[in-house]
Amino acid sequence: MAVRSDIKASDNWFQAEDKDLEFTIYQADGVTAQDLTQVHHTFRWTLQQTAERPSVLTLDAQITDAEEGLVSVAIHSNDTAALPPGDYVHELWRVDQDATYLATFGDAVLQPALLPPDIIITGIDGGTPSETGTAFDAGAP
């Protein structure tokens, strides 16, 4: 059974930042976690601007705790660096040999990057921060 699982602003998902998203796969009752120890299928996660639009990001998901029905999507910083911040929808699909089934879906909020992608932080050693060009020097020797 497909269960709604929103990615809210409080989940702290930012552009150009690594993020692991974890989802629980449920049995038909929508309450009991599905044991994935004997499964022979894979999972694929998609991100779209709206449910009717094509995916702007598609990633494979990994089973991280089979007995508890947990599946994880590893989003790398470069996956979202070029995406505009804002509201999206996401879907996690179970992919079998002959068919695909929606496992979870929901809204997703991608927040603006905390630092511009050209900022480099170096020399974190407790010194006094000073900005030099596009690099940030925190007291490197």
N, CA, C and O atoms as CSV, one atom per row, in Angstrom:
chain,resi,resn,atom,element,x,y,z
A,1,MET,N,N,0.844,-1.177,0.000
A,1,MET,CA,C,0.000,0.000,0.000
A,1,MET,C,C,0.888,1.239,0.000
A,1,MET,O,O,1.821,1.341,0.796
A,2,ALA,N,N,0.599,2.162,-0.880
A,2,ALA,CA,C,1.346,3.420,-0.936
A,2,ALA,C,C,0.924,4.315,0.230
A,2,ALA,O,O,-0.263,4.549,0.455
A,3,VAL,N,N,1.908,4.801,0.954
A,3,VAL,CA,C,1.658,5.634,2.127
A,3,VAL,C,C,2.304,6.995,1.902
A,3,VAL,O,O,3.426,7.085,1.405
A,4,ARG,N,N,1.588,8.048,2.272
A,4,ARG,CA,C,2.111,9.406,2.127
A,4,ARG,C,C,3.249,9.643,3.122
A,4,ARG,O,O,3.146,9.301,4.300
A,5,SER,N,N,4.336,10.239,2.619
A,5,SER,CA,C,5.485,10.569,3.453
A,5,SER,C,C,6.097,11.867,2.919
A,5,SER,O,O,6.900,11.847,1.986
A,6,ASP,N,N,5.710,12.987,3.518
A,6,ASP,CA,C,6.188,14.291,3.062
A,6,ASP,C,C,7.605,14.566,3.547
A,6,ASP,O,O,8.004,14.118,4.621
A,7,ILE,N,N,8.359,15.308,2.742
A,7,ILE,CA,C,9.675,15.814,3.124
A,7,ILE,C,C,9.456,17.299,3.404
A,7,ILE,O,O,9.356,18.110,2.484
A,8,LYS,N,N,9.384,17.636,4.678
A,8,LYS,CA,C,9.025,18.996,5.102
A,8,LYS,C,C,10.269,19.867,5.256
A,8,LYS,O,O,11.395,19.370,5.273
A,9,ALA,N,N,10.041,21.174,5.369
A,9,ALA,CA,C,11.156,22.100,5.624
A,9,ALA,C,C,11.895,21.699,6.898
A,9,ALA,O,O,13.113,21.859,6.983
A,10,SER,N,N,11.178,21.186,7.878
A,10,SER,CA,C,11.800,20.779,9.142
A,10,SER,C,C,12.721,19.561,8.987
A,10,SER,O,O,13.468,19.228,9.906
A,11,ASP,N,N,12.667,18.895,7.820
A,11,ASP,CA,C,13.565,17.771,7.547
A,11,ASP,C,C,14.941,18.240,7.070
A,11,ASP,O,O,15.849,17.432,6.874
A,12,ASN,N,N,15.083,19.554,6.887
A,12,ASN,CA,C,16.386,20.161,6.561
A,12,ASN,C,C,17.042,19.575,5.317
A,12,ASN,O,O,18.178,19.103,5.366
A,13,TRP,N,N,16.313,19.612,4.195
A,13,TRP,CA,C,16.871,19.186,2.915
A,13,TRP,C,C,17.237,20.441,2.131
A,13,TRP,O,O,16.369,21.253,1.813
A,14,PHE,N,N,18.526,20.601,1.820
A,14,PHE,CA,C,19.025,21.806,1.172
A,14,PHE,C,C,19.670,21.477,-0.172
A,14,PHE,O,O,20.216,20.391,-0.371
A,15,GLN,N,N,19.592,22.450,-1.094
A,15,GLN,CA,C,20.295,22.357,-2.367
A,15,GLN,C,C,21.772,22.083,-2.118
A,15,GLN,O,O,22.336,22.517,-1.113
A,16,ALA,N,N,22.386,21.363,-3.039
A,16,ALA,CA,C,23.838,21.169,-3.062
A,16,ALA,C,C,24.392,20.638,-1.740
A,16,ALA,O,O,25.483,21.017,-1.314
A,17,GLU,N,N,23.628,19.759,-1.104
A,17,GLU,CA,C,24.057,19.189,0.161
A,17,GLU,C,C,23.716,17.699,0.158
A,17,GLU,O,O,22.651,17.307,-0.320
A,18,ASP,N,N,24.607,16.874,0.684
A,18,ASP,CA,C,24.324,15.444,0.794
A,18,ASP,C,C,23.178,15.222,1.774
A,18,ASP,O,O,23.117,15.862,2.823
A,19,LYS,N,N,22.271,14.311,1.427
A,19,LYS,CA,C,21.133,14.019,2.304
A,19,LYS,C,C,20.705,12.582,2.076
A,19,LYS,O,O,20.567,12.147,0.933
A,20,ASP,N,N,20.494,11.840,3.155
A,20,ASP,CA,C,19.914,10.500,3.088
A,20,ASP,C,C,18.454,10.603,3.514
A,20,ASP,O,O,18.145,11.080,4.605
A,21,LEU,N,N,17.571,10.153,2.646
A,21,LEU,CA,C,16.143,10.112,2.969
A,21,LEU,C,C,15.776,8.665,3.248
A,21,LEU,O,O,16.135,7.771,2.481
A,22,GLU,N,N,15.059,8.428,4.347
A,22,GLU,CA,C,14.693,7.067,4.721
A,22,GLU,C,C,13.170,6.926,4.717
A,22,GLU,O,O,12.446,7.789,5.212
A,23,PHE,N,N,12.713,5.827,4.154
A,23,PHE,CA,C,11.282,5.559,4.040
A,23,PHE,C,C,10.989,4.161,4.559
A,23,PHE,O,O,11.816,3.257,4.441
A,24,THR,N,N,9.807,3.992,5.135
A,24,THR,CA,C,9.345,2.678,5.565
A,24,THR,C,C,8.356,2.153,4.538
A,24,THR,O,O,7.434,2.860,4.132
A,25,ILE,N,N,8.551,0.916,4.125
A,25,ILE,CA,C,7.631,0.246,3.206
A,25,ILE,C,C,6.633,-0.523,4.070
A,25,ILE,O,O,7.020,-1.274,4.966
A,26,TYR,N,N,5.332,-0.324,3.786
A,26,TYR,CA,C,4.285,-0.922,4.611
A,26,TYR,C,C,3.553,-2.048,3.896
A,26,TYR,O,O,3.500,-2.097,2.668
A,27,GLN,N,N,2.990,-2.952,4.692
A,27,GLN,CA,C,2.112,-3.994,4.175
A,27,GLN,C,C,0.793,-3.349,3.757
A,27,GLN,O,O,0.610,-2.143,3.923
A,28,ALA,N,N,-0.119,-4.143,3.221
A,28,ALA,CA,C,-1.391,-3.641,2.702
A,28,ALA,C,C,-2.222,-2.897,3.746
A,28,ALA,O,O,-3.058,-2.070,3.383
A,29,ASP,N,N,-2.010,-3.177,5.046
A,29,ASP,CA,C,-2.796,-2.489,6.071
A,29,ASP,C,C,-2.353,-1.035,6.275
A,29,ASP,O,O,-3.043,-0.264,6.942
A,30,GLY,N,N,-1.195,-0.659,5.696
A,30,GLY,CA,C,-0.710,0.710,5.818
A,30,GLY,C,C,-0.128,1.056,7.177
A,30,GLY,O,O,0.219,2.211,7.423
A,31,VAL,N,N,-0.015,0.071,8.067
A,31,VAL,CA,C,0.485,0.288,9.430
A,31,VAL,C,C,1.697,-0.587,9.734
A,31,VAL,O,O,2.660,-0.130,10.349
A,32,THR,N,N,1.648,-1.834,9.305
A,32,THR,CA,C,2.698,-2.798,9.602
A,32,THR,C,C,3.818,-2.697,8.579
A,32,THR,O,O,3.572,-2.741,7.374
A,33,ALA,N,N,5.057,-2.561,9.062
A,33,ALA,CA,C,6.205,-2.497,8.161
A,33,ALA,C,C,6.344,-3.812,7.396
A,33,ALA,O,O,6.144,-4.892,7.951
A,34,GLN,N,N,6.687,-3.705,6.127
A,34,GLN,CA,C,6.877,-4.878,5.271
A,34,GLN,C,C,8.278,-5.454,5.473
A,34,GLN,O,O,9.270,-4.739,5.334
A,35,ASP,N,N,8.359,-6.732,5.796
A,35,ASP,CA,C,9.648,-7.416,5.897
A,35,ASP,C,C,10.191,-7.582,4.476
A,35,ASP,O,O,9.546,-8.198,3.628
A,36,LEU,N,N,11.376,-7.031,4.221
A,36,LEU,CA,C,11.967,-7.053,2.886
A,36,LEU,C,C,13.097,-8.067,2.752
A,36,LEU,O,O,13.862,-8.013,1.789
A,37,THR,N,N,13.212,-8.991,3.706
A,37,THR,CA,C,14.346,-9.934,3.677
A,37,THR,C,C,14.284,-10.899,2.497
A,37,THR,O,O,15.329,-11.361,2.041
A,38,GLN,N,N,13.114,-11.214,1.996
A,38,GLN,CA,C,12.981,-12.174,0.899
A,38,GLN,C,C,12.579,-11.522,-0.420
A,38,GLN,O,O,12.084,-12.208,-1.313
A,39,VAL,N,N,12.778,-10.233,-0.560
A,39,VAL,CA,C,12.328,-9.551,-1.784
A,39,VAL,C,C,13.329,-9.724,-2.913
A,39,VAL,O,O,14.530,-9.879,-2.692
A,40,HIS,N,N,12.808,-9.693,-4.112
A,40,HIS,CA,C,13.638,-9.809,-5.308
A,40,HIS,C,C,13.344,-8.647,-6.243
A,40,HIS,O,O,13.316,-8.811,-7.463
A,41,HIS,N,N,13.127,-7.486,-5.670
A,41,HIS,CA,C,12.885,-6.303,-6.484
A,41,HIS,C,C,13.760,-5.153,-5.985
A,41,HIS,O,O,14.418,-5.255,-4.950
A,42,THR,N,N,13.750,-4.083,-6.728
A,42,THR,CA,C,14.534,-2.907,-6.372
A,42,THR,C,C,13.589,-1.736,-6.126
A,42,THR,O,O,12.380,-1.846,-6.324
A,43,PHE,N,N,14.155,-0.624,-5.694
A,43,PHE,CA,C,13.367,0.577,-5.454
A,43,PHE,C,C,13.980,1.743,-6.212
A,43,PHE,O,O,15.201,1.864,-6.310
A,44,ARG,N,N,13.119,2.597,-6.744
A,44,ARG,CA,C,13.560,3.782,-7.473
A,44,ARG,C,C,12.791,4.996,-6.952
A,44,ARG,O,O,11.571,4.949,-6.793
A,45,TRP,N,N,13.519,6.081,-6.690
A,45,TRP,CA,C,12.934,7.307,-6.152
A,45,TRP,C,C,12.953,8.387,-7.226
A,45,TRP,O,O,13.953,8.556,-7.923
A,46,THR,N,N,11.853,9.113,-7.359
A,46,THR,CA,C,11.770,10.191,-8.339
A,46,THR,C,C,11.343,11.493,-7.667
A,46,THR,O,O,10.637,11.493,-6.658
A,47,LEU,N,N,11.790,12.595,-8.253
A,47,LEU,CA,C,11.422,13.932,-7.801
A,47,LEU,C,C,10.907,14.692,-9.009
A,47,LEU,O,O,11.554,14.731,-10.056
A,48,GLN,N,N,9.727,15.300,-8.852
A,48,GLN,CA,C,9.119,16.057,-9.936
A,48,GLN,C,C,8.652,17.417,-9.418
A,48,GLN,O,O,8.439,17.589,-8.218
A,49,GLN,N,N,8.495,18.384,-10.329
A,49,GLN,CA,C,7.952,19.687,-9.932
A,49,GLN,C,C,6.470,19.562,-9.598
A,49,GLN,O,O,5.987,20.214,-8.672
A,50,THR,N,N,5.756,18.741,-10.335
A,50,THR,CA,C,4.370,18.379,-10.023
A,50,THR,C,C,4.195,16.915,-10.420
A,50,THR,O,O,5.013,16.361,-11.155
A,51,ALA,N,N,3.140,16.302,-9.937
A,51,ALA,CA,C,2.923,14.879,-10.227
A,51,ALA,C,C,2.777,14.611,-11.722
A,51,ALA,O,O,3.073,13.509,-12.183
A,52,GLU,N,N,2.324,15.605,-12.482
A,52,GLU,CA,C,2.093,15.423,-13.918
A,52,GLU,C,C,3.336,15.682,-14.761
A,52,GLU,O,O,3.338,15.372,-15.952
A,53,ARG,N,N,4.380,16.238,-14.181
A,53,ARG,CA,C,5.574,16.607,-14.942
A,53,ARG,C,C,6.607,15.482,-14.884
A,53,ARG,O,O,6.564,14.644,-13.983
A,54,PRO,N,N,7.544,15.462,-15.851
A,54,PRO,CA,C,8.591,14.438,-15.817
A,54,PRO,C,C,9.529,14.633,-14.628
A,54,PRO,O,O,9.603,15.715,-14.045
A,55,SER,N,N,10.227,13.583,-14.291
A,55,SER,CA,C,11.160,13.633,-13.162
A,55,SER,C,C,12.315,14.578,-13.455
A,55,SER,O,O,12.846,14.615,-14.565
A,56,VAL,N,N,12.695,15.346,-12.428
A,56,VAL,CA,C,13.894,16.179,-12.523
A,56,VAL,C,C,15.072,15.460,-11.857
A,56,VAL,O,O,16.224,15.862,-12.018
A,57,LEU,N,N,14.772,14.401,-11.113
A,57,LEU,CA,C,15.804,13.609,-10.458
A,57,LEU,C,C,15.265,12.197,-10.248
A,57,LEU,O,O,14.161,12.018,-9.735
A,58,THR,N,N,16.041,11.205,-10.643
A,58,THR,CA,C,15.687,9.794,-10.441
A,58,THR,C,C,16.901,9.083,-9.860
A,58,THR,O,O,17.992,9.130,-10.427
A,59,LEU,N,N,16.701,8.426,-8.724
A,59,LEU,CA,C,17.794,7.746,-8.035
A,59,LEU,C,C,17.365,6.347,-7.596
A,59,LEU,O,O,16.194,6.116,-7.296
A,60,ASP,N,N,18.313,5.426,-7.561
A,60,ASP,CA,C,18.050,4.105,-7.004
A,60,ASP,C,C,18.051,4.209,-5.490
A,60,ASP,O,O,18.811,4.988,-4.915
A,61,ALA,N,N,17.204,3.427,-4.850
A,61,ALA,CA,C,17.135,3.382,-3.394
A,61,ALA,C,C,17.681,2.034,-2.931
A,61,ALA,O,O,17.646,1.046,-3.665
A,62,GLN,N,N,18.180,2.016,-1.712
A,62,GLN,CA,C,18.777,0.801,-1.142
A,62,GLN,C,C,17.981,0.349,0.084
A,62,GLN,O,O,17.516,1.177,0.868
A,63,ILE,N,N,17.831,-0.948,0.243
A,63,ILE,CA,C,17.232,-1.487,1.455
A,63,ILE,C,C,18.279,-1.356,2.557
A,63,ILE,O,O,19.380,-1.893,2.441
A,64,THR,N,N,17.931,-0.639,3.629
A,64,THR,CA,C,18.896,-0.400,4.704
A,64,THR,C,C,18.605,-1.222,5.955
A,64,THR,O,O,19.514,-1.475,6.747
A,65,ASP,N,N,17.370,-1.638,6.146
A,65,ASP,CA,C,17.006,-2.527,7.253
A,65,ASP,C,C,15.835,-3.370,6.764
A,65,ASP,O,O,14.675,-2.972,6.872
A,66,ALA,N,N,16.159,-4.538,6.226
A,66,ALA,CA,C,15.156,-5.380,5.577
A,66,ALA,C,C,14.031,-5.802,6.519
A,66,ALA,O,O,12.863,-5.775,6.134
A,67,GLU,N,N,14.368,-6.189,7.742
A,67,GLU,CA,C,13.340,-6.664,8.675
A,67,GLU,C,C,12.363,-5.567,9.067
A,67,GLU,O,O,11.191,-5.842,9.324
A,68,GLU,N,N,12.837,-4.323,9.115
A,68,GLU,CA,C,11.980,-3.193,9.496
A,68,GLU,C,C,11.362,-2.489,8.288
A,68,GLU,O,O,10.625,-1.517,8.450
A,69,GLY,N,N,11.655,-2.970,7.080
A,69,GLY,CA,C,11.084,-2.389,5.873
A,69,GLY,C,C,11.643,-1.028,5.506
A,69,GLY,O,O,10.960,-0.227,4.867
A,70,LEU,N,N,12.881,-0.758,5.906
A,70,LEU,CA,C,13.465,0.561,5.662
A,70,LEU,C,C,14.254,0.596,4.359
A,70,LEU,O,O,15.059,-0.286,4.063
A,71,VAL,N,N,13.988,1.654,3.592
A,71,VAL,CA,C,14.658,1.894,2.323
A,71,VAL,C,C,15.218,3.304,2.368
A,71,VAL,O,O,14.555,4.224,2.847
A,72,SER,N,N,16.448,3.481,1.866
A,72,SER,CA,C,17.122,4.778,1.931
A,72,SER,C,C,17.521,5.248,0.537
A,72,SER,O,O,17.924,4.461,-0.319
A,73,VAL,N,N,17.395,6.553,0.341
A,73,VAL,CA,C,17.825,7.203,-0.898
A,73,VAL,C,C,18.979,8.132,-0.537
A,73,VAL,O,O,18.822,9.030,0.290
A,74,ALA,N,N,20.132,7.917,-1.154
A,74,ALA,CA,C,21.303,8.774,-0.917
A,74,ALA,C,C,21.332,9.855,-1.989
A,74,ALA,O,O,21.563,9.577,-3.166
A,75,ILE,N,N,21.093,11.091,-1.561
A,75,ILE,CA,C,21.137,12.222,-2.482
A,75,ILE,C,C,22.484,12.908,-2.281
A,75,ILE,O,O,22.826,13.304,-1.167
A,76,HIS,N,N,23.235,13.045,-3.350
A,76,HIS,CA,C,24.546,13.682,-3.280
A,76,HIS,C,C,24.427,15.156,-3.642
A,76,HIS,O,O,23.504,15.549,-4.357
A,77,SER,N,N,25.335,15.956,-3.163
A,77,SER,CA,C,25.267,17.403,-3.344
A,77,SER,C,C,25.106,17.798,-4.811
A,77,SER,O,O,24.360,18.727,-5.120
A,78,ASN,N,N,25.788,17.111,-5.706
A,78,ASN,CA,C,25.683,17.471,-7.120
A,78,ASN,C,C,24.332,17.106,-7.728
A,78,ASN,O,O,23.987,17.616,-8.794
A,79,ASP,N,N,23.555,16.232,-7.076
A,79,ASP,CA,C,22.228,15.864,-7.578
A,79,ASP,C,C,21.255,17.044,-7.536
A,79,ASP,O,O,20.368,17.151,-8.383
A,80,THR,N,N,21.422,17.926,-6.552
A,80,THR,CA,C,20.468,19.029,-6.372
A,80,THR,C,C,21.073,20.411,-6.592
A,80,THR,O,O,20.372,21.416,-6.471
A,81,ALA,N,N,22.359,20.478,-6.912
A,81,ALA,CA,C,23.026,21.778,-7.058
A,81,ALA,C,C,22.351,22.665,-8.105
A,81,ALA,O,O,22.260,23.878,-7.913
A,82,ALA,N,N,21.883,22.091,-9.194
A,82,ALA,CA,C,21.283,22.878,-10.272
A,82,ALA,C,C,19.755,22.997,-10.165
A,82,ALA,O,O,19.134,23.704,-10.958
A,83,LEU,N,N,19.157,22.318,-9.202
A,83,LEU,CA,C,17.702,22.395,-9.046
A,83,LEU,C,C,17.320,23.672,-8.301
A,83,LEU,O,O,17.970,24.025,-7.317
A,84,PRO,N,N,16.290,24.359,-8.747
A,84,PRO,CA,C,15.856,25.534,-7.987
A,84,PRO,C,C,15.209,25.113,-6.668
A,84,PRO,O,O,14.522,24.093,-6.615
A,85,PRO,N,N,15.422,25.886,-5.610
A,85,PRO,CA,C,14.742,25.556,-4.356
A,85,PRO,C,C,13.236,25.724,-4.546
A,85,PRO,O,O,12.786,26.489,-5.399
A,86,GLY,N,N,12.473,25.000,-3.742
A,86,GLY,CA,C,11.024,25.144,-3.822
A,86,GLY,C,C,10.295,23.863,-3.507
A,86,GLY,O,O,10.841,22.931,-2.916
A,87,ASP,N,N,9.033,23.845,-3.923
A,87,ASP,CA,C,8.152,22.719,-3.647
A,87,ASP,C,C,8.165,21.725,-4.803
A,87,ASP,O,O,8.086,22.100,-5.973
A,88,TYR,N,N,8.267,20.466,-4.448
A,88,TYR,CA,C,8.287,19.364,-5.403
A,88,TYR,C,C,7.352,18.270,-4.898
A,88,TYR,O,O,6.773,18.383,-3.817
A,89,VAL,N,N,7.215,17.224,-5.681
A,89,VAL,CA,C,6.568,15.994,-5.227
A,89,VAL,C,C,7.565,14.857,-5.448
A,89,VAL,O,O,8.377,14.905,-6.372
A,90,HIS,N,N,7.496,13.845,-4.603
A,90,HIS,CA,C,8.397,12.705,-4.755
A,90,HIS,C,C,7.606,11.417,-4.718
A,90,HIS,O,O,6.501,11.358,-4.180
A,91,GLU,N,N,8.197,10.380,-5.302
A,91,GLU,CA,C,7.580,9.053,-5.321
A,91,GLU,C,C,8.676,8.006,-5.173
A,91,GLU,O,O,9.750,8.132,-5.761
A,92,LEU,N,N,8.402,6.986,-4.395
A,92,LEU,CA,C,9.300,5.846,-4.261
A,92,LEU,C,C,8.575,4.645,-4.856
A,92,LEU,O,O,7.484,4.281,-4.417
A,93,TRP,N,N,9.198,4.036,-5.861
A,93,TRP,CA,C,8.587,2.937,-6.605
A,93,TRP,C,C,9.294,1.621,-6.314
A,93,TRP,O,O,10.522,1.556,-6.265
A,94,ARG,N,N,8.500,0.578,-6.123
A,94,ARG,CA,C,9.029,-0.788,-6.064
A,94,ARG,C,C,9.043,-1.303,-7.496
A,94,ARG,O,O,8.018,-1.279,-8.177
A,95,VAL,N,N,10.192,-1.764,-7.951
A,95,VAL,CA,C,10.348,-2.196,-9.337
A,95,VAL,C,C,10.546,-3.711,-9.360
A,95,VAL,O,O,11.559,-4.227,-8.888
A,96,ASP,N,N,9.562,-4.408,-9.915
A,96,ASP,CA,C,9.643,-5.854,-10.099
A,96,ASP,C,C,9.998,-6.141,-11.553
A,96,ASP,O,O,10.099,-5.218,-12.362
A,97,GLN,N,N,10.186,-7.407,-11.889
A,97,GLN,CA,C,10.524,-7.768,-13.271
A,97,GLN,C,C,9.442,-7.334,-14.248
A,97,GLN,O,O,9.751,-6.892,-15.354
A,98,ASP,N,N,8.187,-7.454,-13.856
A,98,ASP,CA,C,7.090,-7.214,-14.794
A,98,ASP,C,C,6.298,-5.937,-14.540
A,98,ASP,O,O,5.477,-5.552,-15.372
A,99,ALA,N,N,6.524,-5.278,-13.416
A,99,ALA,CA,C,5.678,-4.120,-13.100
A,99,ALA,C,C,6.363,-3.216,-12.080
A,99,ALA,O,O,7.359,-3.591,-11.461
A,100,THR,N,N,5.810,-2.027,-11.924
A,100,THR,CA,C,6.261,-1.113,-10.871
A,100,THR,C,C,5.060,-0.764,-10.006
A,100,THR,O,O,3.935,-0.666,-10.495
A,101,TYR,N,N,5.310,-0.577,-8.722
A,101,TYR,CA,C,4.253,-0.284,-7.765
A,101,TYR,C,C,4.681,0.905,-6.915
A,101,TYR,O,O,5.821,0.968,-6.456
A,102,LEU,N,N,3.775,1.837,-6.710
A,102,LEU,CA,C,4.061,2.988,-5.871
A,102,LEU,C,C,4.107,2.555,-4.416
A,102,LEU,O,O,3.139,1.992,-3.907
A,103,ALA,N,N,5.228,2.812,-3.738
A,103,ALA,CA,C,5.396,2.414,-2.340
A,103,ALA,C,C,5.119,3.579,-1.394
A,103,ALA,O,O,4.473,3.400,-0.361
A,104,THR,N,N,5.608,4.776,-1.743
A,104,THR,CA,C,5.355,5.962,-0.933
A,104,THR,C,C,5.434,7.189,-1.833
A,104,THR,O,O,6.044,7.158,-2.901
A,105,PHE,N,N,4.808,8.262,-1.381
A,105,PHE,CA,C,4.741,9.486,-2.172
A,105,PHE,C,C,4.548,10.653,-1.220
A,105,PHE,O,O,4.270,10.457,-0.037
A,106,GLY,N,N,4.694,11.861,-1.732
A,106,GLY,CA,C,4.415,13.030,-0.903
A,106,GLY,C,C,4.998,14.298,-1.481
A,106,GLY,O,O,5.624,14.297,-2.541
A,107,ASP,N,N,4.777,15.380,-0.757
A,107,ASP,CA,C,5.357,16.668,-1.105
A,107,ASP,C,C,6.797,16.690,-0.604
A,107,ASP,O,O,7.158,15.963,0.321
A,108,ALA,N,N,7.607,17.531,-1.227
A,108,ALA,CA,C,9.015,17.661,-0.819
A,108,ALA,C,C,9.419,19.124,-0.922
A,108,ALA,O,O,9.149,19.786,-1.924
A,109,VAL,N,N,10.066,19.616,0.121
A,109,VAL,CA,C,10.553,20.997,0.136
A,109,VAL,C,C,12.070,20.976,0.045
A,109,VAL,O,O,12.757,20.496,0.946
A,110,LEU,N,N,12.581,21.508,-1.069
A,110,LEU,CA,C,14.024,21.662,-1.237
A,110,LEU,C,C,14.356,23.114,-0.904
A,110,LEU,O,O,13.900,24.035,-1.582
A,111,GLN,N,N,15.147,23.307,0.138
A,111,GLN,CA,C,15.471,24.647,0.606
A,111,GLN,C,C,16.731,25.178,-0.079
A,111,GLN,O,O,17.559,24.398,-0.550
A,112,PRO,N,N,16.877,26.512,-0.134
A,112,PRO,CA,C,18.075,27.093,-0.755
A,112,PRO,C,C,19.342,26.643,-0.036
A,112,PRO,O,O,19.335,26.386,1.168
A,113,ALA,N,N,20.427,26.553,-0.798
A,113,ALA,CA,C,21.717,26.169,-0.227
A,113,ALA,C,C,22.106,27.125,0.886
A,113,ALA,O,O,21.855,28.327,0.802
A,114,LEU,N,N,22.717,26.586,1.926
A,114,LEU,CA,C,23.177,27.420,3.033
A,114,LEU,C,C,24.360,28.279,2.632
A,114,LEU,O,O,24.473,29.425,3.067
A,115,LEU,N,N,25.246,27.732,1.803
A,115,LEU,CA,C,26.405,28.472,1.301
A,115,LEU,C,C,26.385,28.413,-0.218
A,115,LEU,O,O,26.032,27.381,-0.790
A,116,PRO,N,N,26.758,29.506,-0.882
A,116,PRO,CA,C,26.867,29.429,-2.340
A,116,PRO,C,C,27.868,28.342,-2.721
A,116,PRO,O,O,28.815,28.101,-1.972
A,117,PRO,N,N,27.684,27.674,-3.873
A,117,PRO,CA,C,28.549,26.555,-4.230
A,117,PRO,C,C,30.010,26.944,-4.449
A,117,PRO,O,O,30.869,26.062,-4.457
A,118,ASP,N,N,30.329,28.241,-4.629
A,118,ASP,CA,C,31.720,28.616,-4.848
A,118,ASP,C,C,32.443,28.986,-3.556
A,118,ASP,O,O,33.603,29.395,-3.601
A,119,ILE,N,N,31.783,28.851,-2.402
A,119,ILE,CA,C,32.431,29.114,-1.119
A,119,ILE,C,C,33.141,27.839,-0.674
A,119,ILE,O,O,32.549,26.760,-0.678
A,120,ILE,N,N,34.392,27.963,-0.296
A,120,ILE,CA,C,35.174,26.835,0.181
A,120,ILE,C,C,35.614,27.151,1.600
A,120,ILE,O,O,36.211,28.202,1.834
A,121,ILE,N,N,35.340,26.282,2.540
A,121,ILE,CA,C,35.747,26.497,3.923
A,121,ILE,C,C,37.014,25.701,4.170
A,121,ILE,O,O,37.050,24.490,3.952
A,122,THR,N,N,38.053,26.385,4.627
A,122,THR,CA,C,39.324,25.718,4.874
A,122,THR,C,C,39.867,26.112,6.234
A,122,THR,O,O,39.468,27.133,6.794
A,123,GLY,N,N,40.762,25.320,6.758
A,123,GLY,CA,C,41.526,25.662,7.944
A,123,GLY,C,C,40.719,25.853,9.201
A,123,GLY,O,O,40.988,26.792,9.949
A,124,ILE,N,N,39.750,25.014,9.471
A,124,ILE,CA,C,38.962,25.123,10.689
A,124,ILE,C,C,39.842,24.627,11.842
A,124,ILE,O,O,39.978,23.422,12.058
A,125,ASP,N,N,40.435,25.570,12.577
A,125,ASP,CA,C,41.297,25.173,13.685
A,125,ASP,C,C,41.124,26.079,14.898
A,125,ASP,O,O,41.989,26.140,15.771
A,126,GLY,N,N,39.998,26.780,14.941
A,126,GLY,CA,C,39.742,27.638,16.092
A,126,GLY,C,C,40.289,29.039,15.938
A,126,GLY,O,O,40.173,29.838,16.868
A,127,GLY,N,N,40.878,29.368,14.810
A,127,GLY,CA,C,41.402,30.711,14.587
A,127,GLY,C,C,40.297,31.704,14.279
A,127,GLY,O,O,39.116,31.358,14.304
A,128,THR,N,N,40.680,32.932,13.990
A,128,THR,CA,C,39.724,33.983,13.663
A,128,THR,C,C,39.354,33.886,12.192
A,128,THR,O,O,40.236,33.884,11.334
A,129,PRO,N,N,38.057,33.805,11.884
A,129,PRO,CA,C,37.658,33.708,10.479
A,129,PRO,C,C,38.008,34.994,9.727
A,129,PRO,O,O,37.863,36.095,10.257
A,130,SER,N,N,38.468,34.836,8.489
A,130,SER,CA,C,38.674,35.976,7.601
A,130,SER,C,C,38.368,35.507,6.194
A,130,SER,O,O,38.763,34.412,5.793
A,131,GLU,N,N,37.655,36.348,5.438
A,131,GLU,CA,C,37.263,35.961,4.099
A,131,GLU,C,C,38.303,36.456,3.107
A,131,GLU,O,O,38.703,37.620,3.144
A,132,THR,N,N,38.739,35.564,2.218
A,132,THR,CA,C,39.692,35.929,1.181
A,132,THR,C,C,39.138,35.464,-0.150
A,132,THR,O,O,39.149,34.268,-0.442
A,133,GLY,N,N,38.659,36.382,-0.954
A,133,GLY,CA,C,38.068,36.028,-2.244
A,133,GLY,C,C,36.840,35.175,-2.038
A,133,GLY,O,O,35.947,35.533,-1.270
A,134,THR,N,N,36.791,34.028,-2.733
A,134,THR,CA,C,35.649,33.136,-2.563
A,134,THR,C,C,35.961,32.006,-1.589
A,134,THR,O,O,35.139,31.113,-1.381
A,135,ALA,N,N,37.154,32.046,-0.993
A,135,ALA,CA,C,37.492,31.035,0.011
A,135,ALA,C,C,37.370,31.642,1.398
A,135,ALA,O,O,37.638,32.828,1.586
A,136,PHE,N,N,36.978,30.854,2.344
A,136,PHE,CA,C,36.824,31.314,3.718
A,136,PHE,C,C,37.915,30.665,4.533
A,136,PHE,O,O,37.977,29.440,4.633
A,137,ASP,N,N,38.776,31.477,5.117
A,137,ASP,CA,C,39.919,30.971,5.877
A,137,ASP,C,C,39.648,31.153,7.354
A,137,ASP,O,O,39.598,32.280,7.848
A,138,ALA,N,N,39.474,30.053,8.060
A,138,ALA,CA,C,39.154,30.128,9.494
A,138,ALA,C,C,40.412,29.928,10.320
A,138,ALA,O,O,40.443,29.074,11.206
A,139,GLY,N,N,41.447,30.703,10.040
A,139,GLY,CA,C,42.639,30.667,10.872
A,139,GLY,C,C,43.621,29.584,10.499
A,139,GLY,O,O,44.338,29.078,11.362
A,140,ALA,N,N,43.670,29.216,9.230
A,140,ALA,CA,C,44.631,28.186,8.813
A,140,ALA,C,C,46.045,28.723,8.968
A,140,ALA,O,O,46.275,29.914,8.759
A,141,PRO,N,N,46.991,27.877,9.328
A,141,PRO,CA,C,48.377,28.324,9.481
A,141,PRO,C,C,48.984,28.757,8.160
A,141,PRO,O,O,50.146,29.161,8.118
